[in-house]
Amino acid sequence: MNDNRFDWQGEREKAERLSDVEIHYAILDILKTLPHADALDRELGGDRGGRYRDEISVLRSVSAARRDGPPRRRVIAHAPEVK
């Protein structure tokens, strides 16, 4: 696969493994990063900002698809309590 192409299916699979909270904070992180990515694109060329926007699109799509269902939380297995 060409490195310049966005892997929509791969990003969707990654996003589907995230909890709702992780998706929320991933979107916030990208929004904070976008101005800097766009500045680098203007200075050095490239499409960092575009790739981040594509990633947000996927994250928002996965989030919207979950809205009708219960919140999704990450389940962490804990060792059984020893008495």
Number of C-alpha atoms within 10 A of each C-alpha: 6 6 6 9 8 15 14 13 10 10 15 16 12 12 22 17 13 18 15 20 14 16 19 14 11 17 20 12 12 16 15 11 14 17 12 13 19 18 13 15 15 11 9 9 10 14 15 17 20 15 17 19 16 16 21 21 15 21 23 16 13 18 21 11 9 14 11 8 8 7 12 16 12 12 7 6 6 6 6 6 5 4 3
